[in-house]
Amino acid sequence: MLMLLWLALLWLAPLAPAAAQQTPPADASPAIAAADIPARADADEKFLLGVQRRIQMADRVDRVERDLKRQAAGLDELEARTERGDLGLLSVQRLESLERHWQLKDRVLAQTRAELARLTNAASDDAAELAARRAAWLATSTEPHLSPVLVRRADEMAAQVDRAQRALAGPLSRLLDLGRKSNALAAQVQRGLTTVVAEVAEQDRRLAAMDSQPLWQALREGNVRQSVTAGMRRSLEIETAFARDYDAANARILPVLAAACALLLPLVFWFRRRATRLVAAGQLGESALLALARPWAAWLLLVAAIAVAYGLQGPNLRQQLVMLLAWVPVLALMQRRMLTMVGPWAYLSAVFYFVNMIVSLLVGNALLYRLLLLAVTLLMLLTLAQRLLRARGGEPSEHSFRSGSWKVVAWAACAALSAAALSNLLGNVSLSAMLVSATLDSSYAALAIYAASKVVVALAQVLLAGATMARFVERYSSSLGSTAVTIGRVLLVAAWLLFTLRSFRVYRPLSSFAMEVLTHKFQIGELSLSLGSLVSFALATMFAFWLARTIRQVLAEDVLPGLSLPRGVGNSVSSLTYYVVLLLGMLAALAAAGFQIGQLTLILGALGVGIGFGLQDVVRSFVAGLILMFERPLQPGDIVEVTGVLGQVREIGLRATVVTTFDGADVVVPNGMLLADKMTNWTLHGTRRRFELTVSTHYAADPQRTMDLLLQIARSCKGVAAVPAADCIMIGLAPGELQFGVRAWVHNFEDWLNVRTELALKIRNGLAEAGIEVPRPQREVVVRHLPPQDAGLAPGPAAGSSGLANDPPRPA
């Protein structure tokens, strides 16, 4: 038996490799079922038609290829302009323009590469899909026991897919070649950008080092053979090439900006006429009209602001020209008190700005550049010093220059200019040029931002003026008005501060240091935090609370009261909106802090455990708050009585309701208690209240006459409602008196105590005038026993008095 088993194994051994070879690989495409072949063939033919259409749309690839060729030529020119050995002779402004030019090339190339990647991915997906479908059809054609008709159909489909693959191979190969070229261009951009950034960093490093010999030594050597026009030509070449490429990259935006600038002119004149009418009607202050008194100047200033915003990432020289041209409308719109404060600096700063711009182009001749820079520095210093000396001497002016802020700014500018002059003399030309340009640019920008803000504020005031907006401003001036003014001032100061930091060459190191500090991670176990995430969370939380509170206030006080809504709906909508906005804001704050919102499931799970142990009352109050929001059994202003507390509802929160008692105390009542305990709402369906006053008379009084008199007094009392009418009933026959009840209604719940008091006074006076006596309480004092020693001392009743007590017993 063992021998037979051994022979069988030897006979089956050669068949095992063959069987293994015939086993299809695991990743082979499965054959298509015979029943699915017709439908699958139709679907694949449609897919092949789509592939053919995409292959035939070669214009997209041609456009990408043309863009890459054009960008390659521009990059070669820019690289040749950058790799020259005279970068160190360029000013910082020209280097910044060169850096922005490389950044522009990087952005444009990134857009082209994104389009190329999209086309390449689409072609690659088509190629992969074609390969998979061809393999499926080939596997189907080799299936045994398949109908010859279906086999021919499978062979036809495999042949069609094969032709599509061959047709796609050329465009795909072309796209891959373009991808390699784009990668080479991206590397070229990074090399050029790195070179310029390194030169800018070197310029910043030279601010703290002597980069030239002292000025007196340079004058002794008299090295004036350097060409002036060469450096100017080099700078203008950099700026003009950048301006041309920048405008070409933003060709779609330029017509829109031109149209906007053209439309602004008639709009400004319309604003001026509207401002005149509003000022005459007393709906607008005269400050807005003063800002729009010169519409041409206002229009030019707005156009300059648009040009500056358009060229924030553009050439520096063009930005300087725009700022220089904007000085004419700035001076025209400057208020007289501001001109009085600034003095000649307001007029001479434009001259200094122009001269400094020209001097920055002459950096190729070091000696001439230093001499002109020193002259500009001294002229600026003399202008400020003269103004400070005049202010120190005391000149009669309504708005004296000796105000604290302007004085500090002027002295700081004098210190910077003095340091610039000293640096130029000692040989630190880079520091001197930076201080002069930064001082001039920052002061220039401050006045321009001030004038532009006045125009923008005036336009906003005219646009928002009117009866409706006046009511809105009057209602929300304490909250929204101060907030808007604060935000506007913060934005203006932040913009000026950012510009000043860039001018003084400290923005780069400060921003790098701030990013390092804000992004530094603190690892506490599994928790990872950073200062930036905490700051983002705090700012987002503050903004969320402010936004939610503002929206609730606007809805509750302005929007919802004007709508025909059922009682309490407005308060519910505003409160629910507040909590929804607050919830979304908190989620956004958590996301800004880097917290994964999906991890809230863990918090909710932990909250569920907490609810099971000790938060039932809190959750019950939250659920009760939602029920109060939707069922609306009370609203702010209602008079309620709950748990022995009577007061007015001041605020309905999601967890608790604040009730202000008539003693002035604020009682916080959990919402769960409002639903669980008995609550009396005196003003649920109105503010009326009924009160009752009890009156007693002698038995001798006529009951009907008394009731008629009481009813007449009640109906004539001020504050008693006519409907429902007051009534009077006889409520009892007590020993020695008749008891009557006067019931009356008041319209306002808060007035019922005062009306009740006034009615009681009128009833007392009315009964006295009618001769109806009110019974007085009588008491009998009976002395049962007196001590013997005090018996003889006990006095008798006074003369004329009625003794109600019995005589004491005589001793035996």
Summary of the structure (lengths in Angstrom):
residues: 812
radius of gyration: 46.5
end to end distance: 152.0
largest distance: 156.8
contacts: 2294
relative contact order: 0.04
helix: 70%
strand: 8%
